Amino acid sequence: MSLDELREIFELADSRLWLLLALCIALVFTIQSVETATEGAWPHQRRPARMAPQARAAGGAWSFVSLLLLPGLLLAIVNLGVVIWLSIPLSQAQILGGTLVAICWLIFVAASANLLGMGSLLRQGGAAGPLALVVVLLAGDLLLLTGLLLVLPDIDAIRRSLPVIGS
């Protein structure tokens, strides 16, 4: 089997397939970050008595951000998988929802790793920054859910496409 035949079988030239792979990898690494964030193992969460009052208030809000990030990533993966499976273009709701979730994911990763001092900056703002991310994530998650519900085929079509379940 040649490389060209493999490309045709797996459609490796489709950029959506590479995006799906990147989203799956990002989800694996985000699960660890979310677990760390919710357990309070970030260095800025270890000594709450030393933190400013507004930074202490942001701790609970970061938990909401981290818990809304996972459904957003999962919805993006499922949306992209269905779009690739049905060979249809992405809808505007899916693109906008994915963009909102991606922006929040980048901010979450930058804040958790304290890249460019972003973690310190967001901690000084108190709960306002994480709560703004919660609102943006809710909008992104709802847009992705709406986009998925619009393109998802009925259950009989799904059963027919899976040979194990359909037989």
ChimeraX commands (.cxc) that place a marker at each C-alpha (Angstrom):
marker #1 position 0.00,0.00,0.00 radius 0.5
marker #1 position 1.44,3.33,-1.05 radius 0.5
marker #1 position 1.34,6.61,0.81 radius 0.5
marker #1 position -1.08,8.06,-1.75 radius 0.5
marker #1 position -3.53,5.20,-1.15 radius 0.5
marker #1 position -3.27,5.79,2.60 radius 0.5
marker #1 position -4.02,9.48,2.08 radius 0.5
marker #1 position -7.10,8.61,0.08 radius 0.5
marker #1 position -8.33,6.15,2.69 radius 0.5
marker #1 position -7.81,8.41,5.68 radius 0.5
marker #1 position -8.23,11.71,3.80 radius 0.5
marker #1 position -5.10,13.10,5.47 radius 0.5
marker #1 position -5.25,16.20,3.31 radius 0.5
marker #1 position -8.44,17.27,5.12 radius 0.5
marker #1 position -7.43,19.94,7.61 radius 0.5
marker #1 position -10.50,19.15,9.73 radius 0.5
marker #1 position -9.03,15.73,10.49 radius 0.5
marker #1 position -5.82,17.34,11.79 radius 0.5
marker #1 position -7.90,19.76,13.83 radius 0.5
marker #1 position -9.79,16.82,15.32 radius 0.5
marker #1 position -6.52,15.15,16.27 radius 0.5
marker #1 position -5.23,18.38,17.83 radius 0.5
marker #1 position -8.46,18.78,19.82 radius 0.5
marker #1 position -8.17,15.23,21.16 radius 0.5
marker #1 position -4.59,15.86,22.25 radius 0.5
marker #1 position -5.58,19.18,23.82 radius 0.5
marker #1 position -8.38,17.44,25.71 radius 0.5
marker #1 position -5.99,14.90,27.20 radius 0.5
marker #1 position -3.67,17.62,28.48 radius 0.5
marker #1 position -6.55,19.80,29.62 radius 0.5
marker #1 position -7.99,17.02,31.78 radius 0.5
marker #1 position -4.80,17.06,33.84 radius 0.5
marker #1 position -4.84,20.86,34.07 radius 0.5
marker #1 position -8.48,20.87,35.14 radius 0.5
marker #1 position -7.82,18.24,37.78 radius 0.5
marker #1 position -4.94,20.29,39.10 radius 0.5
marker #1 position -7.03,23.48,39.05 radius 0.5
marker #1 position -10.01,22.00,40.87 radius 0.5
marker #1 position -7.89,20.28,43.50 radius 0.5
marker #1 position -6.10,23.54,44.24 radius 0.5
marker #1 position -2.60,22.39,43.45 radius 0.5
marker #1 position -1.67,25.53,41.54 radius 0.5
marker #1 position 1.07,27.40,43.39 radius 0.5
marker #1 position -1.12,30.47,43.83 radius 0.5
marker #1 position -3.82,28.32,45.49 radius 0.5
marker #1 position -1.58,26.57,48.00 radius 0.5
marker #1 position -1.30,29.42,50.48 radius 0.5
marker #1 position -4.64,31.22,50.57 radius 0.5
marker #1 position -3.75,33.17,53.70 radius 0.5
marker #1 position -0.96,34.97,51.82 radius 0.5
marker #1 position -3.13,35.91,48.86 radius 0.5
marker #1 position -4.97,39.17,48.41 radius 0.5
marker #1 position -8.73,38.97,49.12 radius 0.5
marker #1 position -9.64,39.41,45.45 radius 0.5
marker #1 position -7.29,36.56,44.49 radius 0.5
marker #1 position -8.97,34.29,47.07 radius 0.5
marker #1 position -12.37,35.09,45.59 radius 0.5
marker #1 position -11.18,34.04,42.14 radius 0.5
marker #1 position -10.37,30.47,43.28 radius 0.5
marker #1 position -13.94,29.22,43.09 radius 0.5
marker #1 position -14.57,30.97,39.79 radius 0.5
marker #1 position -11.57,29.21,38.24 radius 0.5
marker #1 position -13.20,25.90,39.15 radius 0.5
marker #1 position -16.26,26.88,37.12 radius 0.5
marker #1 position -14.03,27.84,34.19 radius 0.5
marker #1 position -12.23,24.53,34.32 radius 0.5
marker #1 position -15.45,22.54,34.59 radius 0.5
marker #1 position -17.05,24.33,31.61 radius 0.5
marker #1 position -13.93,23.91,29.52 radius 0.5
marker #1 position -14.19,20.12,29.32 radius 0.5
marker #1 position -17.74,20.00,27.88 radius 0.5
marker #1 position -16.73,22.68,25.40 radius 0.5
marker #1 position -13.79,20.63,24.17 radius 0.5
marker #1 position -15.90,17.46,24.01 radius 0.5
marker #1 position -18.63,19.25,22.07 radius 0.5
marker #1 position -16.02,20.62,19.65 radius 0.5
marker #1 position -14.64,17.10,19.11 radius 0.5
marker #1 position -18.08,15.58,18.54 radius 0.5
marker #1 position -19.11,18.43,16.23 radius 0.5
marker #1 position -15.98,18.03,14.15 radius 0.5
marker #1 position -16.34,14.24,14.08 radius 0.5
marker #1 position -19.93,14.45,12.82 radius 0.5
marker #1 position -19.02,17.09,10.22 radius 0.5
marker #1 position -16.17,14.92,8.91 radius 0.5
marker #1 position -18.38,11.81,8.96 radius 0.5
marker #1 position -21.20,13.48,7.02 radius 0.5
marker #1 position -18.78,15.41,4.73 radius 0.5
marker #1 position -20.58,18.70,5.30 radius 0.5
marker #1 position -19.15,22.16,5.98 radius 0.5
marker #1 position -19.02,23.65,9.46 radius 0.5
marker #1 position -21.89,25.95,10.34 radius 0.5
marker #1 position -21.40,29.49,11.62 radius 0.5
marker #1 position -22.58,28.41,15.09 radius 0.5
marker #1 position -19.96,25.67,15.19 radius 0.5
marker #1 position -17.19,27.99,14.05 radius 0.5
marker #1 position -18.12,30.75,16.51 radius 0.5
marker #1 position -18.65,28.33,19.40 radius 0.5
marker #1 position -15.34,26.60,18.69 radius 0.5
marker #1 position -13.57,29.94,18.50 radius 0.5
marker #1 position -14.99,31.07,21.86 radius 0.5
marker #1 position -14.01,27.79,23.53 radius 0.5
marker #1 position -10.53,27.95,21.95 radius 0.5
marker #1 position -9.96,31.50,23.21 radius 0.5
marker #1 position -11.01,30.51,26.73 radius 0.5
marker #1 position -8.82,27.41,26.53 radius 0.5
marker #1 position -5.81,29.54,25.56 radius 0.5
marker #1 position -6.46,31.95,28.43 radius 0.5
marker #1 position -6.92,29.04,30.85 radius 0.5
marker #1 position -3.66,27.39,29.76 radius 0.5
marker #1 position -1.76,30.68,29.86 radius 0.5
marker #1 position -3.12,31.48,33.32 radius 0.5
marker #1 position -2.44,28.01,34.70 radius 0.5
marker #1 position 1.15,28.04,33.42 radius 0.5
marker #1 position 1.53,31.75,34.29 radius 0.5
marker #1 position 2.75,32.49,30.76 radius 0.5
marker #1 position 3.74,36.13,30.31 radius 0.5
marker #1 position 2.54,36.82,33.84 radius 0.5
marker #1 position -1.04,36.17,32.80 radius 0.5
marker #1 position -1.84,34.09,35.88 radius 0.5
marker #1 position -0.72,36.87,38.18 radius 0.5
marker #1 position -2.64,39.43,36.18 radius 0.5
marker #1 position -5.86,37.43,36.30 radius 0.5
marker #1 position -5.47,36.73,40.03 radius 0.5
marker #1 position -5.17,40.45,40.78 radius 0.5
marker #1 position -8.47,41.10,39.00 radius 0.5
marker #1 position -10.33,38.89,41.44 radius 0.5
marker #1 position -13.34,36.91,40.30 radius 0.5
marker #1 position -14.19,39.24,37.40 radius 0.5
marker #1 position -11.81,37.59,34.92 radius 0.5
marker #1 position -12.85,34.00,35.59 radius 0.5
marker #1 position -16.53,34.96,35.64 radius 0.5
marker #1 position -16.15,36.65,32.25 radius 0.5
marker #1 position -14.58,33.44,30.95 radius 0.5
marker #1 position -17.52,31.47,32.40 radius 0.5
marker #1 position -19.95,33.64,30.41 radius 0.5
marker #1 position -17.92,33.25,27.21 radius 0.5
marker #1 position -17.60,29.48,27.76 radius 0.5
marker #1 position -21.34,29.15,28.35 radius 0.5
marker #1 position -21.99,30.96,25.06 radius 0.5
marker #1 position -19.43,28.78,23.24 radius 0.5
marker #1 position -20.80,25.57,24.73 radius 0.5
marker #1 position -24.38,26.51,23.81 radius 0.5
marker #1 position -23.37,27.41,20.26 radius 0.5
marker #1 position -21.54,24.10,19.86 radius 0.5
marker #1 position -24.50,22.19,21.29 radius 0.5
marker #1 position -26.88,24.00,18.93 radius 0.5
marker #1 position -24.58,23.31,15.97 radius 0.5
marker #1 position -24.39,19.64,16.90 radius 0.5
marker #1 position -28.14,19.27,17.25 radius 0.5
marker #1 position -28.63,20.81,13.82 radius 0.5
marker #1 position -26.28,18.41,12.00 radius 0.5
marker #1 position -26.72,15.23,14.04 radius 0.5
marker #1 position -28.57,12.56,12.04 radius 0.5
marker #1 position -31.35,10.51,13.55 radius 0.5
marker #1 position -30.53,7.45,15.66 radius 0.5
marker #1 position -31.42,4.99,12.89 radius 0.5
marker #1 position -28.80,6.50,10.56 radius 0.5
marker #1 position -26.22,6.23,13.33 radius 0.5
marker #1 position -27.13,2.59,13.99 radius 0.5
marker #1 position -26.92,1.72,10.27 radius 0.5
marker #1 position -23.46,3.28,10.01 radius 0.5
marker #1 position -22.07,1.23,12.91 radius 0.5
marker #1 position -21.89,-2.43,11.84 radius 0.5
marker #1 position -21.76,-3.82,15.39 radius 0.5
marker #1 position -24.82,-1.95,16.64 radius 0.5
marker #1 position -26.79,-2.02,13.39 radius 0.5
marker #1 position -26.79,-5.80,12.98 radius 0.5
marker link #1:1,2 radius 0.2
marker link #1:2,3 radius 0.2
marker link #1:3,4 radius 0.2
marker link #1:4,5 radius 0.2
marker link #1:5,6 radius 0.2
marker link #1:6,7 radius 0.2
marker link #1:7,8 radius 0.2
marker link #1:8,9 radius 0.2
marker link #1:9,10 radius 0.2
marker link #1:10,11 radius 0.2
marker link #1:11,12 radius 0.2
marker link #1:12,13 radius 0.2
marker link #1:13,14 radius 0.2
marker link #1:14,15 radius 0.2
marker link #1:15,16 radius 0.2
marker link #1:16,17 radius 0.2
marker link #1:17,18 radius 0.2
marker link #1:18,19 radius 0.2
marker link #1:19,20 radius 0.2
marker link #1:20,21 radius 0.2
marker link #1:21,22 radius 0.2
marker link #1:22,23 radius 0.2
marker link #1:23,24 radius 0.2
marker link #1:24,25 radius 0.2
marker link #1:25,26 radius 0.2
marker link #1:26,27 radius 0.2
marker link #1:27,28 radius 0.2
marker link #1:28,29 radius 0.2
marker link #1:29,30 radius 0.2
marker link #1:30,31 radius 0.2
marker link #1:31,32 radius 0.2
marker link #1:32,33 radius 0.2
marker link #1:33,34 radius 0.2
marker link #1:34,35 radius 0.2
marker link #1:35,36 radius 0.2
marker link #1:36,37 radius 0.2
marker link #1:37,38 radius 0.2
marker link #1:38,39 radius 0.2
marker link #1:39,40 radius 0.2
marker link #1:40,41 radius 0.2
marker link #1:41,42 radius 0.2
marker link #1:42,43 radius 0.2
marker link #1:43,44 radius 0.2
marker link #1:44,45 radius 0.2
marker link #1:45,46 radius 0.2
marker link #1:46,47 radius 0.2
marker link #1:47,48 radius 0.2
marker link #1:48,49 radius 0.2
marker link #1:49,50 radius 0.2
marker link #1:50,51 radius 0.2
marker link #1:51,52 radius 0.2
marker link #1:52,53 radius 0.2
marker link #1:53,54 radius 0.2
marker link #1:54,55 radius 0.2
marker link #1:55,56 radius 0.2
marker link #1:56,57 radius 0.2
marker link #1:57,58 radius 0.2
marker link #1:58,59 radius 0.2
marker link #1:59,60 radius 0.2
marker link #1:60,61 radius 0.2
marker link #1:61,62 radius 0.2
marker link #1:62,63 radius 0.2
marker link #1:63,64 radius 0.2
marker link #1:64,65 radius 0.2
marker link #1:65,66 radius 0.2
marker link #1:66,67 radius 0.2
marker link #1:67,68 radius 0.2
marker link #1:68,69 radius 0.2
marker link #1:69,70 radius 0.2
marker link #1:70,71 radius 0.2
marker link #1:71,72 radius 0.2
marker link #1:72,73 radius 0.2
marker link #1:73,74 radius 0.2
marker link #1:74,75 radius 0.2
marker link #1:75,76 radius 0.2
marker link #1:76,77 radius 0.2
marker link #1:77,78 radius 0.2
marker link #1:78,79 radius 0.2
marker link #1:79,80 radius 0.2
marker link #1:80,81 radius 0.2
marker link #1:81,82 radius 0.2
marker link #1:82,83 radius 0.2
marker link #1:83,84 radius 0.2
marker link #1:84,85 radius 0.2
marker link #1:85,86 radius 0.2
marker link #1:86,87 radius 0.2
marker link #1:87,88 radius 0.2
marker link #1:88,89 radius 0.2
marker link #1:89,90 radius 0.2
marker link #1:90,91 radius 0.2
marker link #1:91,92 radius 0.2
marker link #1:92,93 radius 0.2
marker link #1:93,94 radius 0.2
marker link #1:94,95 radius 0.2
marker link #1:95,96 radius 0.2
marker link #1:96,97 radius 0.2
marker link #1:97,98 radius 0.2
marker link #1:98,99 radius 0.2
marker link #1:99,100 radius 0.2
marker link #1:100,101 radius 0.2
marker link #1:101,102 radius 0.2
marker link #1:102,103 radius 0.2
marker link #1:103,104 radius 0.2
marker link #1:104,105 radius 0.2
marker link #1:105,106 radius 0.2
marker link #1:106,107 radius 0.2
marker link #1:107,108 radius 0.2
marker link #1:108,109 radius 0.2
marker link #1:109,110 radius 0.2
marker link #1:110,111 radius 0.2
marker link #1:111,112 radius 0.2
marker link #1:112,113 radius 0.2
marker link #1:113,114 radius 0.2
marker link #1:114,115 radius 0.2
marker link #1:115,116 radius 0.2
marker link #1:116,117 radius 0.2
marker link #1:117,118 radius 0.2
marker link #1:118,119 radius 0.2
marker link #1:119,120 radius 0.2
marker link #1:120,121 radius 0.2
marker link #1:121,122 radius 0.2
marker link #1:122,123 radius 0.2
marker link #1:123,124 radius 0.2
marker link #1:124,125 radius 0.2
marker link #1:125,126 radius 0.2
marker link #1:126,127 radius 0.2
marker link #1:127,128 radius 0.2
marker link #1:128,129 radius 0.2
marker link #1:129,130 radius 0.2
marker link #1:130,131 radius 0.2
marker link #1:131,132 radius 0.2
marker link #1:132,133 radius 0.2
marker link #1:133,134 radius 0.2
marker link #1:134,135 radius 0.2
marker link #1:135,136 radius 0.2
marker link #1:136,137 radius 0.2
marker link #1:137,138 radius 0.2
marker link #1:138,139 radius 0.2
marker link #1:139,140 radius 0.2
marker link #1:140,141 radius 0.2
marker link #1:141,142 radius 0.2
marker link #1:142,143 radius 0.2
marker link #1:143,144 radius 0.2
marker link #1:144,145 radius 0.2
marker link #1:145,146 radius 0.2
marker link #1:146,147 radius 0.2
marker link #1:147,148 radius 0.2
marker link #1:148,149 radius 0.2
marker link #1:149,150 radius 0.2
marker link #1:150,151 radius 0.2
marker link #1:151,152 radius 0.2
marker link #1:152,153 radius 0.2
marker link #1:153,154 radius 0.2
marker link #1:154,155 radius 0.2
marker link #1:155,156 radius 0.2
marker link #1:156,157 radius 0.2
marker link #1:157,158 radius 0.2
marker link #1:158,159 radius 0.2
marker link #1:159,160 radius 0.2
marker link #1:160,161 radius 0.2
marker link #1:161,162 radius 0.2
marker link #1:162,163 radius 0.2
marker link #1:163,164 radius 0.2
marker link #1:164,165 radius 0.2
marker link #1:165,166 radius 0.2
marker link #1:166,167 radius 0.2
view
